[in-house]
Amino acid sequence: MWREIRIVAAGGAMVAMFCVPAKAQERAAQAPNPDAPVALTLKRAIEMALQNSKDIQVAKIQASVADHAAQITKAEFMPNLYAGSGAGYTYGIPETPGGRAPSVFNVTYTEQIYNEPLRGQARESQEQAKAQKIALEDVRNSVITRTAMAYLELGKVQHSLELLRKEQDSAEKILQVTQERQGEGYELPVEVTKAQLTKAQVVHRILQLEGREDELEVFLRYQLGLPDTQAMEVSPEELPGEAEQAGDNLVALAMTNNASLQMAQSDVRAKEFRLKGEKRGYFPTLELVSVYSVLAKFNNYDQFFRTFQRNNLNAGVNVQMPLFSAHTKAAIGLAKVNLDASKASLANKKMEVSAEVRQKTRRVRERDAAKEVARLELQLAQQNVTVLQAQFTEGKLNLREVEKAHLEENEKWMAYLDANFQKQQAQLDLLRTAGQLDKVWQ
């Protein structure tokens, strides 16, 4: 479907006429405005951060590197086939540096069947690869925490700026009233200076919060993968109800889900695999080997051997029995020391995590109590404003006293916002320590 477009000059004269597709017009009408601010919820901000975080991308690469590194040792227990050829000068019995006869073409097959030290190293590498996946989850939790804290703080800062700008208006009114009363001889100059100081303090705090607002917006744009000039709209939010959990329950959950504790446990398992393999280093090793080679007469085989055969095949089992191995004894000692160190680190980590969860649980309760105090102080300030406003309406009070009450109310509002944000910070910190952070936004 096409629509006719006419361009008409002044006076009604037709200048040009052409047609454009109707769908193209609809797409142009629906195209997003790049200057329009993007509205974000806390959940949406976290989803975007998880999709665009550079830290998570690096952690995924590191996990992939660990997986591939674990495959290298494991590959020794899988079939390995090599083909080769070469040429060289020989004097005397023809042989290569490895002791084999020099060949025009050769194929070698190897596969480890029983080699416990090597198997222990392979299982250690696999466990280390699992630990790297745990580290990836820890990075995800870190991204969630930083994004949520920045989002919540930005909402608090923007709300505080609204209150401070109201304070600025009140401070300006107080200053005007005080200056008028001084001119009439009812106030001392010191009262004017106090009013000027109050106004200057409010302006200073506005500038500080505007700077913090800019820092948080820059950080969130980077975390969320938004353009540098993209404006954002956030709103003050409360954490989901799942964030409220009992402290005793969180201690038990942390023993299972804490990322640093899981990595310490994984490290102990890896060291146990390594020690178990090294202890079996006194056992025989068994390897499948096979060699096919094509020989040539120009190496003077007929001068050293009675018969010459062009095609040669050797296949069998290579068994090695250690009679005395100083290397094995040293490897066992090193593996045992590393295991003891990992176990000690794990025990310390369990104590630290348990203490952290209990401490951070108490901190959440303290922050919750402080929030309740701030709420009641705000409520009291609001009730005081209502009383003074009624007295001002009746002519029993001047405007300056009413504006001072508004200033106090705004201060209590900002104190409440700070107390609420501090409680949210404590909750996020506690949930991350307990390994429950990602479950809150499932």
C-alpha positions as CSV (number, residue, x, y, z in Angstrom):
1,M,0.0,0.0,0.0
2,W,1.4,3.4,-1.1
3,R,0.4,6.9,0.1
4,E,0.6,10.0,-2.0
5,I,2.7,12.9,-0.7
6,R,2.2,16.4,-2.1
7,I,4.5,19.3,-1.4
8,V,2.7,22.6,-2.1
9,A,4.4,26.0,-2.3
10,A,3.0,29.3,-0.9
11,G,0.0,30.3,-3.0
12,G,-1.2,26.8,-3.5
13,A,1.0,26.0,-6.5
14,M,2.0,22.3,-6.8
15,V,5.8,21.9,-6.6
16,A,6.3,18.1,-6.3
17,M,4.3,14.9,-5.9
18,F,5.6,11.4,-5.0
19,C,4.5,8.3,-3.2
20,V,6.0,6.5,-0.2
21,P,5.1,3.1,1.3
22,A,2.6,3.2,4.1
23,K,4.6,0.8,6.2
24,A,7.6,3.0,6.0
25,Q,5.6,5.9,7.3
26,E,4.4,3.8,10.2
27,R,7.9,2.7,11.1
28,A,9.1,6.3,11.0
29,A,6.2,7.3,13.3
30,Q,7.0,4.4,15.7
31,A,10.8,4.9,15.7
32,P,12.1,5.5,19.2
33,N,13.3,8.9,20.1
34,P,17.0,8.7,20.9
35,D,16.7,11.7,23.3
36,A,13.8,10.2,25.2
37,P,14.9,8.8,28.7
38,V,14.7,5.1,29.1
39,A,12.4,4.0,32.0
40,L,14.1,1.3,34.2
41,T,12.8,-0.9,37.0
42,L,15.2,-2.5,39.4
43,K,14.6,-6.0,37.9
44,R,15.0,-4.7,34.3
45,A,18.3,-3.0,35.2
46,I,19.7,-6.2,36.7
47,E,18.6,-8.2,33.6
48,M,20.4,-5.7,31.3
49,A,23.5,-5.7,33.5
50,L,23.7,-9.5,33.4
51,Q,23.4,-9.3,29.6
52,N,26.0,-6.6,29.0
53,S,28.5,-6.9,31.9
54,K,32.1,-7.0,30.7
55,D,33.1,-8.7,34.0
56,I,30.8,-11.6,33.2
57,Q,32.1,-11.9,29.7
58,V,35.7,-12.1,31.1
59,A,34.6,-14.7,33.7
60,K,33.0,-16.8,31.0
61,I,36.2,-16.8,29.0
62,Q,38.2,-17.8,32.0
63,A,35.7,-20.7,32.7
64,S,36.1,-21.8,29.1
65,V,39.9,-21.6,29.4
66,A,39.8,-23.8,32.5
67,D,37.5,-26.4,30.7
68,H,40.0,-26.6,27.7
69,A,42.9,-26.9,30.1
70,A,41.3,-29.8,31.8
71,Q,40.8,-31.5,28.5
72,I,44.5,-31.5,27.8
73,T,45.5,-34.0,30.5
74,K,42.3,-36.0,30.0
75,A,43.2,-36.4,26.3
76,E,46.2,-38.6,27.3
77,F,43.6,-41.3,28.2
78,M,42.0,-41.1,24.7
79,P,43.3,-42.4,21.4
80,N,46.1,-40.2,19.9
81,L,47.3,-40.8,16.3
82,Y,50.3,-39.0,14.8
83,A,51.8,-39.2,11.3
84,G,55.2,-38.0,10.4
85,S,58.1,-38.1,8.0
86,G,61.7,-36.8,7.8
87,A,65.1,-37.1,6.3
88,G,68.6,-36.9,7.7
89,Y,72.2,-38.1,7.4
90,T,73.2,-41.3,9.2
91,Y,76.7,-42.7,10.0
92,G,76.8,-46.2,11.4
93,I,73.6,-47.9,12.5
94,P,70.6,-46.0,11.2
95,E,68.4,-44.7,14.0
96,T,66.7,-41.5,15.1
97,P,67.5,-39.7,18.4
98,G,64.6,-41.7,19.9
99,G,66.1,-45.0,19.0
100,R,63.8,-45.9,16.2
101,A,64.8,-46.5,12.6
102,P,64.5,-43.5,10.3
103,S,61.5,-43.9,8.1
104,V,60.1,-42.3,5.0
105,F,56.7,-42.2,6.5
106,N,55.4,-43.3,10.0
107,V,52.2,-43.4,12.0
108,T,52.2,-43.6,15.8
109,Y,49.3,-44.5,18.1
110,T,49.3,-43.9,21.9
111,E,46.7,-44.2,24.6
112,Q,47.2,-44.2,28.4
113,I,45.2,-47.1,30.0
114,Y,46.5,-47.0,33.6
115,N,48.5,-44.1,34.9
116,E,47.3,-43.0,38.3
117,P,49.5,-39.9,38.8
118,L,48.4,-38.6,35.4
119,R,44.8,-39.5,36.1
120,G,45.0,-37.6,39.4
121,Q,46.3,-34.5,37.6
122,A,43.4,-34.9,35.1
123,R,40.8,-35.0,37.9
124,E,42.4,-32.1,39.7
125,S,42.2,-30.0,36.5
126,Q,38.5,-31.0,36.0
127,E,37.7,-29.9,39.6
128,Q,39.5,-26.6,39.0
129,A,37.4,-26.1,36.0
130,K,34.3,-26.6,38.2
131,A,35.6,-24.1,40.6
132,Q,36.0,-21.6,37.8
133,K,32.3,-22.0,37.1
134,I,31.6,-21.2,40.7
135,A,33.8,-18.1,40.3
136,L,31.6,-17.1,37.3
137,E,28.5,-17.3,39.6
138,D,30.3,-15.1,42.1
139,V,31.0,-12.5,39.4
140,R,27.3,-12.6,38.5
141,N,26.3,-12.0,42.1
142,S,28.8,-9.1,42.2
143,V,27.2,-7.6,39.1
144,I,23.7,-7.9,40.6
145,T,24.9,-6.3,43.9
146,R,26.7,-3.4,42.3
147,T,23.8,-2.7,39.9
148,A,21.1,-3.0,42.5
149,M,23.0,-0.7,44.9
150,A,23.7,1.9,42.2
151,Y,20.0,1.8,41.1
152,L,18.7,2.2,44.6
153,E,21.2,4.9,45.5
154,L,20.3,6.8,42.3
155,G,16.6,6.7,43.2
156,K,17.5,8.0,46.7
157,V,19.7,10.7,45.3
158,Q,17.1,12.0,42.8
159,H,14.4,12.0,45.5
160,S,16.8,13.8,47.9
161,L,17.5,16.4,45.2
162,E,13.8,17.1,44.9
163,L,13.6,17.7,48.6
164,L,16.7,19.9,48.7
165,R,15.3,22.1,45.9
166,K,12.2,22.6,48.1
167,E,14.6,23.4,51.0
168,Q,16.3,26.0,48.8
169,D,12.9,27.7,48.2
170,S,12.2,27.6,51.9
171,A,15.7,28.9,52.8
172,E,15.2,31.8,50.2
173,K,11.9,32.7,51.8
174,I,13.4,32.7,55.3
175,L,16.2,34.9,54.2
176,Q,13.8,37.4,52.6
177,V,11.7,37.5,55.7
178,T,14.7,37.9,58.0
179,Q,16.1,40.7,55.8
180,E,12.8,42.5,55.8
181,R,12.5,42.2,59.6
182,Q,16.1,43.5,60.0
183,G,15.3,46.5,57.9
184,E,12.3,47.2,60.2
185,G,14.6,46.8,63.3
186,Y,13.1,43.6,64.5
187,E,16.1,41.3,63.8
188,L,19.8,41.5,64.5
189,P,22.3,41.1,61.6
190,V,23.4,37.8,63.0
191,E,20.0,36.3,62.1
192,V,20.5,37.4,58.5
193,T,23.9,35.7,58.5
194,K,22.3,32.5,59.9
195,A,19.7,32.5,57.1
196,Q,22.4,33.1,54.5
197,L,24.4,30.2,55.9
198,T,21.4,27.9,55.8
199,K,20.8,28.8,52.1
200,A,24.5,28.3,51.3
201,Q,24.5,24.9,53.0
202,V,21.5,23.8,51.0
203,V,23.1,24.9,47.7
204,H,26.3,23.1,48.6
205,R,24.5,19.8,49.3
206,I,22.6,20.1,46.0
207,L,25.9,20.4,44.2
208,Q,27.3,17.4,46.0
209,L,24.2,15.3,45.2
210,E,24.2,16.4,41.6
211,G,27.8,15.2,41.3
212,R,26.9,11.9,42.9
213,E,23.9,11.6,40.5
214,D,26.1,12.0,37.5
215,E,28.6,9.4,38.8
216,L,25.8,6.8,39.4
217,E,24.3,7.5,35.9
218,V,27.7,7.0,34.2
219,F,28.2,3.7,36.1
220,L,24.8,2.4,35.3
221,R,25.1,3.3,31.6
222,Y,28.3,1.3,31.5
223,Q,26.9,-1.7,33.4
224,L,23.7,-1.7,31.3
225,G,25.4,-1.2,28.0
226,L,23.5,2.1,27.3
227,P,25.0,5.0,25.2
228,D,26.9,7.7,27.0
229,T,24.2,10.3,26.3
230,Q,21.2,8.1,27.2
231,A,19.0,9.6,29.9
232,M,17.5,7.2,32.5
233,E,14.4,7.3,34.7
234,V,14.5,5.3,37.9
235,S,12.1,5.3,40.8
236,P,12.7,4.5,44.5
237,E,11.9,0.8,45.0
238,E,11.9,-1.7,47.9
239,L,13.7,-5.0,47.6
240,P,11.5,-8.1,46.9
241,G,9.9,-9.7,49.9
242,E,12.3,-12.7,49.5
243,A,15.1,-10.5,50.7
244,E,13.7,-10.7,54.3
245,Q,14.9,-14.0,55.7
246,A,15.7,-15.3,59.1
247,G,19.4,-15.1,60.2
248,D,19.6,-18.7,61.5
249,N,18.2,-20.0,58.2
250,L,20.8,-17.9,56.3
251,V,23.7,-19.4,58.2
252,A,22.7,-22.9,57.1
253,L,22.2,-21.7,53.6
254,A,25.5,-20.0,53.5
255,M,27.3,-23.3,54.4
256,T,25.9,-24.7,51.2
257,N,25.7,-21.8,48.8
258,N,28.4,-19.2,49.7
259,A,30.6,-18.9,46.6
260,S,33.9,-18.5,48.4
261,L,33.1,-21.5,50.6
262,Q,32.2,-23.6,47.6
263,M,35.5,-22.7,45.9
264,A,37.4,-23.6,49.0
265,Q,35.6,-27.0,49.1
266,S,36.3,-27.5,45.4
267,D,40.0,-26.8,46.0
268,V,40.1,-29.4,48.8
269,R,38.6,-32.0,46.4
270,A,41.1,-31.1,43.7
271,K,44.0,-31.6,46.1
272,E,42.6,-34.9,47.3
273,F,42.4,-36.2,43.7
274,R,46.0,-35.1,43.2
275,L,47.3,-36.8,46.4
276,K,45.4,-40.0,45.6
277,G,47.0,-40.1,42.2
278,E,50.5,-39.4,43.4
279,K,50.2,-42.1,46.1
280,R,49.5,-44.6,43.3
281,G,52.6,-43.5,41.5
282,Y,54.3,-46.7,42.9
283,F,51.8,-48.8,40.8
284,P,52.7,-49.9,37.3
285,T,51.7,-47.7,34.3
286,L,50.0,-49.2,31.2
287,E,50.0,-47.7,27.8
288,L,48.8,-48.9,24.4
289,V,51.4,-48.2,21.7
290,S,51.5,-48.9,18.0
291,V,53.9,-47.8,15.3
292,Y,53.7,-48.3,11.5
293,S,56.7,-47.2,9.4
294,V,57.8,-47.2,5.8
295,L,61.6,-47.7,5.4
296,A,63.9,-47.1,2.4
297,K,67.2,-48.7,1.4
298,F,69.1,-45.5,1.0
299,N,69.8,-45.6,4.7
300,N,72.1,-48.7,4.1
301,Y,70.0,-51.1,6.2
302,D,71.4,-54.1,4.2
303,Q,74.9,-53.3,5.6
304,F,73.7,-53.7,9.2
305,F,70.8,-56.2,9.0
306,R,70.5,-59.5,7.2
307,T,67.0,-58.7,5.8
308,F,65.2,-55.5,4.8
309,Q,61.4,-55.1,5.0
310,R,59.9,-51.9,3.6
311,N,56.6,-52.0,5.6
312,N,56.8,-52.5,9.4
313,L,54.2,-52.6,12.1
314,N,54.7,-52.8,15.9
315,A,51.8,-52.9,18.3
316,G,51.5,-53.8,21.9
317,V,51.5,-52.6,25.5
318,N,54.1,-50.5,27.2
319,V,54.3,-51.4,30.9
320,Q,56.6,-49.6,33.4
321,M,57.2,-50.8,36.9
322,P,58.7,-48.2,39.3
323,L,61.4,-49.9,41.4
324,F,62.8,-46.8,43.0
325,S,61.3,-43.3,42.3
326,A,62.5,-40.3,44.2
327,H,60.2,-38.2,42.1
328,T,57.1,-40.1,43.3
329,K,58.1,-39.6,46.9
330,A,58.6,-35.9,46.5
331,A,55.3,-35.5,44.5
332,I,53.4,-37.2,47.3
333,G,54.9,-34.9,49.9
334,L,54.1,-31.8,47.9
335,A,50.5,-33.0,47.3
336,K,50.0,-33.8,51.0
337,V,51.2,-30.3,52.1
338,N,48.9,-28.7,49.5
339,L,46.0,-30.7,50.8
340,D,46.6,-29.8,54.4
341,A,46.8,-26.1,53.4
342,S,43.5,-26.4,51.5
343,K,41.8,-28.1,54.5
344,A,43.0,-25.4,56.9
345,S,41.8,-22.7,54.5
346,L,38.4,-24.4,54.2
347,A,38.0,-24.6,58.0
348,N,38.9,-20.9,58.3
349,K,36.5,-20.0,55.5
350,K,33.6,-21.8,57.3
351,M,34.2,-19.9,60.5
352,E,34.5,-16.6,58.5
353,V,31.3,-17.2,56.6
354,S,29.3,-18.1,59.7
355,A,30.6,-15.1,61.5
356,E,29.9,-12.8,58.5
357,V,26.3,-14.0,58.2
358,R,25.6,-13.5,61.8
359,Q,27.3,-10.1,61.9
360,K,25.5,-8.9,58.7
361,T,22.2,-10.3,60.1
362,R,22.6,-8.1,63.1
363,R,23.5,-5.2,60.9
364,V,20.3,-5.6,58.9
365,R,18.3,-5.6,62.2
366,E,20.1,-2.4,63.3
367,R,19.5,-0.7,60.0
368,D,15.8,-1.7,60.2
369,A,15.6,-0.2,63.7
370,A,17.3,3.0,62.4
371,K,14.8,3.1,59.6
372,E,11.9,2.9,62.0
373,V,13.4,5.7,64.1
374,A,13.8,7.9,61.0
375,R,10.2,7.1,59.9
376,L,8.8,8.2,63.3
377,E,11.0,11.4,63.3
378,L,9.6,12.1,59.8
379,Q,6.1,11.5,61.0
380,L,6.6,13.8,64.0
381,A,8.0,16.6,61.7
382,Q,5.1,16.3,59.4
383,Q,2.6,16.6,62.2
384,N,4.5,19.6,63.5
385,V,4.2,21.2,60.1
386,T,0.5,20.6,60.1
387,V,0.2,22.3,63.5
388,L,2.3,25.3,62.6
389,Q,0.5,25.7,59.3
390,A,-2.8,25.9,61.1
391,Q,-1.3,28.5,63.5
392,F,0.0,30.5,60.6
393,T,-3.5,30.5,59.0
394,E,-4.9,31.8,62.2
395,G,-2.3,34.6,62.2
396,K,-0.6,33.3,65.4
397,L,2.7,32.5,63.6
398,N,4.9,34.2,61.0
399,L,6.0,32.7,57.7
400,R,9.6,32.2,58.8
401,E,8.6,29.7,61.5
402,V,6.5,27.7,59.0
403,E,9.3,27.6,56.5
404,K,11.7,26.4,59.2
405,A,9.3,23.6,60.0
406,H,9.3,22.7,56.3
407,L,13.1,22.7,56.3
408,E,13.1,20.3,59.2
409,E,10.6,18.1,57.5
410,N,12.7,17.8,54.4
411,E,15.7,17.0,56.5
412,K,13.8,14.2,58.2
413,W,12.7,13.0,54.8
414,M,16.3,12.7,53.6
415,A,17.3,11.0,56.8
416,Y,14.6,8.5,56.2
417,L,15.7,7.9,52.6
418,D,19.3,7.4,53.9
419,A,18.2,5.0,56.6
420,N,16.1,3.0,54.1
421,F,19.0,2.8,51.6
422,Q,21.4,1.7,54.3
423,K,19.0,-1.1,55.2
424,Q,18.8,-2.2,51.5
425,Q,22.6,-2.2,51.3
426,A,22.9,-4.4,54.4
427,Q,20.2,-6.7,53.0
428,L,22.1,-7.1,49.6
429,D,25.4,-7.7,51.4
430,L,23.8,-10.3,53.6
431,L,22.1,-12.1,50.7
432,R,25.3,-12.2,48.7
433,T,27.2,-13.7,51.6
434,A,24.5,-16.4,52.1
435,G,24.5,-17.2,48.4
436,Q,20.8,-16.2,48.0
437,L,21.2,-13.1,45.9
438,D,20.2,-14.6,42.6
439,K,17.2,-16.3,44.0
440,V,15.6,-13.0,45.1
441,W,15.0,-12.0,41.4
442,Q,14.1,-15.4,40.0
